[in-house]
Structures are given as C-alpha cells and as structure tokens.
Amino acid sequence: MDKITDAGKMQDIGGIKLYYEFFERQNENITVIFESGYGCPSASWDPIKGEISNFAQFFIYDRVGLGKSEKDDRPKNSKQSVENLRTLLQNANIKPPYMLVGHSFGGANVRLYACTYPEEVAAVILLDSCHEDQNKIMPPLFSEETRSLYFNQFSVEGSLSEIQDSFEQIDKCTSLGDIPLIVVSAGLQSYHTTESFAAWNLFQRDFIRLSTNSKHIVVKDASHGLHVDQPQIIVDIIKDTLKEIQK
C-alpha cells in the first residue's frame, strides 16, 4: 500500500463530533464515500486507501461510537446513519456527486442513502452487502457455532433490534432507478455452511434488480472481507466504475 498523509479531522454534526478523513484531488468532481461494515472503524479501509488515492478523491469516516468518533444516544440504525453521514458531508463542505462504496452492513446504509437522495449519487458499489431478509433465512442454515457468533456480535454497534430496524428500512428501498450499481460478492464459502452460502449468494444476486444499470462480480479468492483478501481487485473495480461514470 502506498503511504498517504493522515488527513483526519473531527466535525460536529449537531451535539456530537465524528472523525473523518478527506483526500482531495484537483479537478475531481466525484467523491468516493466509503461506508464500513458493522462495528468497523474507518481504518478497515487501510488495505486499499493508498491505491485509491492515486486516482480518486475519497472520504472515509467513523460512524457514531466507532474509532475516534464520539458516542451519543441516537438510534444505531441505517436511517440514522444515513442522516449522520449526510450532515457530516454537508458540514465538512464535501459536495456531491458521490460514488458510494459500502461493505457488509455499510452496504445497507449506502443503499438507503442512494434511495433517499438519488440526486446526490453517481454510482453505488456493494461489497458483500447485508440483505434485508438475512436474519429471517440465514441463522437456521448456519452451524451452531457460527449462529452463536452471528447473534453475539450485535453489541459493538447497535443491538439486534436496531439491526432489524435497519433491514426493515432498506426493505422499503426497492429501486435505485438507473443509478449504476456494482454488486461485488465473495467467492469463498468461509464461515458459511453449503446451505447458508447458497442463500447468501441468492441475496447477492437479488441486489441486481435494484437498478436498471447493474452488474454482479464474484471475487473468487475472497471471503466476506473482500477488500482485505483481494485489495487490488476491489481497487480495480472502483477505478473502472469511476471511469465509466466520468465518461
């Protein structure tokens, strides 16, 4: 990874300050916004941000209570996360259009952002994104150990109830119109059983319906942490998408 200067700042969004890093490039009008997975701070993008800085203007941040950001009592659901992010971008004077890149739970958030504020969004990339039906279908298909780990994780950032609220919120987002949508999913079974991995892959393919301008890419030698396992492939997908929307 190329070394880049830490551009971290704290920004008030109304009673609480969030940590962000903005890497500006001359004559770039599109900003790539990275939205991390559940419980993951902005440092989770370290494997790719050096390469991204070579060709894109981009923004990473810590959601409420994660990394260097402050905590408060606001709900930890996708709707609130979208409003927090939008306020942060506005207060930091980072103007649209945005290309939204969301990993896992972050995929739910960017999907809701694009659905709520489509005029601000130039493209969406989902990296092995959460699906609104996963808590209904996946848990019985997991091994007992994985099922326990899955449910016990929901204490780091928002409760299981708040996660379910998020899924109900994104369930109402049935179309992104013709916004370019790249669905990127993992090719390795990893912690899944054969049955749960088959269900997960169906969820990933289901995202394609959200846009009339969508495509699905499977990264064969990557598990759920796509940008960690295969950083160059993810960098190339972001670069290619950016080129397409800049035409």
NORMO-V741003 format. One record per residue. N is the residue number from 1. PHI is phi in whole degrees, 0 to 359 (NA if undefined). D_FIRST is the distance of its C-alpha to the first C-alpha in Angstrom with 1 decimal. Layout:
n=N phi=PHI d_first=D_FIRST
n=N phi=PHI d_first=D_FIRST
This chain:
n=1 phi=NA d_first=0.0
n=2 phi=292 d_first=3.8
n=3 phi=283 d_first=6.4
n=4 phi=228 d_first=9.0
n=5 phi=287 d_first=12.5
n=6 phi=292 d_first=13.9
n=7 phi=249 d_first=16.7
n=8 phi=293 d_first=18.4
n=9 phi=219 d_first=22.1
n=10 phi=254 d_first=25.0
n=11 phi=228 d_first=27.3
n=12 phi=287 d_first=30.7
n=13 phi=241 d_first=31.5
n=14 phi=109 d_first=35.1
n=15 phi=91 d_first=35.8
n=16 phi=207 d_first=32.3
n=17 phi=251 d_first=29.0
n=18 phi=248 d_first=25.6
n=19 phi=272 d_first=22.2
n=20 phi=215 d_first=19.9
n=21 phi=231 d_first=17.1
n=22 phi=237 d_first=17.7
n=23 phi=251 d_first=15.5
n=24 phi=270 d_first=18.2
n=25 phi=231 d_first=18.4
n=26 phi=298 d_first=21.7
n=27 phi=63 d_first=24.0
n=28 phi=257 d_first=22.1
n=29 phi=256 d_first=24.6
n=30 phi=258 d_first=22.7
n=31 phi=250 d_first=20.4
n=32 phi=277 d_first=18.2
n=33 phi=254 d_first=19.2
n=34 phi=260 d_first=17.3
n=35 phi=241 d_first=19.8
n=36 phi=285 d_first=18.8
n=37 phi=288 d_first=20.8
n=38 phi=305 d_first=23.8
n=39 phi=73 d_first=23.4
n=40 phi=260 d_first=19.7
n=41 phi=284 d_first=18.4
n=42 phi=298 d_first=15.9
n=43 phi=298 d_first=13.3
n=44 phi=295 d_first=13.4
n=45 phi=268 d_first=11.1
n=46 phi=307 d_first=8.2
n=47 phi=299 d_first=6.6
n=48 phi=237 d_first=6.9
n=49 phi=291 d_first=7.8
n=50 phi=297 d_first=5.4
n=51 phi=293 d_first=6.4
n=52 phi=299 d_first=9.7
n=53 phi=295 d_first=10.4
n=54 phi=286 d_first=10.8
n=55 phi=220 d_first=13.8
n=56 phi=226 d_first=15.0
n=57 phi=271 d_first=16.7
n=58 phi=213 d_first=16.0
n=59 phi=221 d_first=17.3
n=60 phi=231 d_first=16.5
n=61 phi=203 d_first=19.2
n=62 phi=256 d_first=20.9
n=63 phi=295 d_first=24.1
n=64 phi=309 d_first=27.3
n=65 phi=82 d_first=27.4
n=66 phi=251 d_first=23.7
n=67 phi=53 d_first=21.1
n=68 phi=262 d_first=22.5
n=69 phi=281 d_first=24.9
n=70 phi=280 d_first=28.6
n=71 phi=258 d_first=30.9
n=72 phi=205 d_first=34.1
n=73 phi=259 d_first=36.6
n=74 phi=294 d_first=35.7
n=75 phi=302 d_first=35.4
n=76 phi=259 d_first=32.1
n=77 phi=236 d_first=32.4
n=78 phi=296 d_first=30.8
n=79 phi=301 d_first=33.4
n=80 phi=292 d_first=32.9
n=81 phi=299 d_first=29.1
n=82 phi=296 d_first=29.5
n=83 phi=294 d_first=31.9
n=84 phi=298 d_first=29.7
n=85 phi=296 d_first=26.7
n=86 phi=296 d_first=29.0
n=87 phi=296 d_first=30.7
n=88 phi=300 d_first=27.4
n=89 phi=297 d_first=26.3
n=90 phi=295 d_first=29.8
n=91 phi=291 d_first=30.1
n=92 phi=273 d_first=26.8
n=93 phi=61 d_first=28.1
n=94 phi=254 d_first=25.3
n=95 phi=270 d_first=27.4
n=96 phi=292 d_first=27.4
n=97 phi=279 d_first=26.8
n=98 phi=242 d_first=23.9
n=99 phi=255 d_first=21.9
n=100 phi=265 d_first=21.7
n=101 phi=239 d_first=19.1
n=102 phi=237 d_first=20.5
n=103 phi=258 d_first=19.6
n=104 phi=57 d_first=22.7
n=105 phi=298 d_first=25.0
n=106 phi=299 d_first=22.9
n=107 phi=295 d_first=24.1
n=108 phi=298 d_first=27.6
n=109 phi=295 d_first=27.0
n=110 phi=289 d_first=25.5
n=111 phi=298 d_first=28.3
n=112 phi=293 d_first=30.9
n=113 phi=300 d_first=29.4
n=114 phi=295 d_first=29.7
n=115 phi=287 d_first=33.2
n=116 phi=278 d_first=34.4
n=117 phi=232 d_first=33.0
n=118 phi=299 d_first=32.6
n=119 phi=292 d_first=33.3
n=120 phi=263 d_first=30.1
n=121 phi=247 d_first=27.8
n=122 phi=269 d_first=26.6
n=123 phi=190 d_first=25.0
n=124 phi=229 d_first=24.0
n=125 phi=240 d_first=21.4
n=126 phi=258 d_first=22.3
n=127 phi=255 d_first=19.9
n=128 phi=45 d_first=22.4
n=129 phi=288 d_first=24.5
n=130 phi=297 d_first=27.4
n=131 phi=238 d_first=30.8
n=132 phi=297 d_first=34.0
n=133 phi=261 d_first=36.0
n=134 phi=295 d_first=33.7
n=135 phi=286 d_first=35.7
n=136 phi=277 d_first=38.9
n=137 phi=252 d_first=38.0
n=138 phi=289 d_first=35.1
n=139 phi=308 d_first=36.4
n=140 phi=295 d_first=39.4
n=141 phi=270 d_first=37.3
n=142 phi=287 d_first=34.9
n=143 phi=293 d_first=35.9
n=144 phi=300 d_first=37.6
n=145 phi=295 d_first=34.8
n=146 phi=295 d_first=32.1
n=147 phi=299 d_first=34.7
n=148 phi=296 d_first=35.1
n=149 phi=298 d_first=31.4
n=150 phi=299 d_first=31.0
n=151 phi=287 d_first=33.8
n=152 phi=286 d_first=33.1
n=153 phi=289 d_first=29.6
n=154 phi=278 d_first=31.3
n=155 phi=220 d_first=31.8
n=156 phi=288 d_first=28.3
n=157 phi=210 d_first=28.5
n=158 phi=86 d_first=31.7
n=159 phi=277 d_first=34.5
n=160 phi=301 d_first=35.2
n=161 phi=297 d_first=37.9
n=162 phi=291 d_first=35.4
n=163 phi=296 d_first=33.1
n=164 phi=295 d_first=36.2
n=165 phi=302 d_first=37.0
n=166 phi=299 d_first=33.7
n=167 phi=295 d_first=34.4
n=168 phi=292 d_first=37.8
n=169 phi=292 d_first=36.4
n=170 phi=285 d_first=34.1
n=171 phi=298 d_first=36.9
n=172 phi=280 d_first=38.7
n=173 phi=268 d_first=35.9
n=174 phi=263 d_first=37.2
n=175 phi=207 d_first=36.0
n=176 phi=253 d_first=33.3
n=177 phi=65 d_first=35.6
n=178 phi=251 d_first=33.8
n=179 phi=300 d_first=30.4
n=180 phi=305 d_first=27.8
n=181 phi=232 d_first=26.6
n=182 phi=248 d_first=23.9
n=183 phi=261 d_first=24.4
n=184 phi=245 d_first=21.6
n=185 phi=229 d_first=22.7
n=186 phi=280 d_first=21.9
n=187 phi=265 d_first=23.6
n=188 phi=266 d_first=23.8
n=189 phi=294 d_first=26.7
n=190 phi=55 d_first=25.1
n=191 phi=282 d_first=27.4
n=192 phi=286 d_first=29.8
n=193 phi=279 d_first=33.2
n=194 phi=302 d_first=34.1
n=195 phi=289 d_first=36.1
n=196 phi=290 d_first=33.5
n=197 phi=291 d_first=30.8
n=198 phi=296 d_first=33.4
n=199 phi=294 d_first=34.1
n=200 phi=299 d_first=30.5
n=201 phi=294 d_first=30.1
n=202 phi=295 d_first=33.2
n=203 phi=300 d_first=31.8
n=204 phi=297 d_first=28.7
n=205 phi=292 d_first=31.1
n=206 phi=296 d_first=33.3
n=207 phi=298 d_first=30.8
n=208 phi=302 d_first=31.3
n=209 phi=293 d_first=34.8
n=210 phi=291 d_first=33.4
n=211 phi=225 d_first=32.9
n=212 phi=283 d_first=34.9
n=213 phi=232 d_first=31.6
n=214 phi=229 d_first=29.4
n=215 phi=209 d_first=27.7
n=216 phi=240 d_first=26.4
n=217 phi=239 d_first=23.4
n=218 phi=257 d_first=23.2
n=219 phi=266 d_first=20.0
n=220 phi=300 d_first=21.8
n=221 phi=261 d_first=19.5
n=222 phi=221 d_first=18.3
n=223 phi=263 d_first=20.2
n=224 phi=303 d_first=20.5
n=225 phi=275 d_first=16.9
n=226 phi=305 d_first=15.8
n=227 phi=284 d_first=12.3
n=228 phi=268 d_first=11.7
n=229 phi=286 d_first=13.5
n=230 phi=225 d_first=12.5
n=231 phi=301 d_first=9.5
n=232 phi=294 d_first=9.9
n=233 phi=297 d_first=13.5
n=234 phi=292 d_first=13.3
n=235 phi=302 d_first=11.3
n=236 phi=295 d_first=14.0
n=237 phi=296 d_first=16.7
n=238 phi=296 d_first=15.9
n=239 phi=297 d_first=15.8
n=240 phi=294 d_first=19.0
n=241 phi=294 d_first=20.7
n=242 phi=298 d_first=20.1
n=243 phi=299 d_first=21.6
n=244 phi=298 d_first=24.5
n=245 phi=279 d_first=25.5
n=246 phi=271 d_first=25.2
n=247 phi=295 d_first=27.8
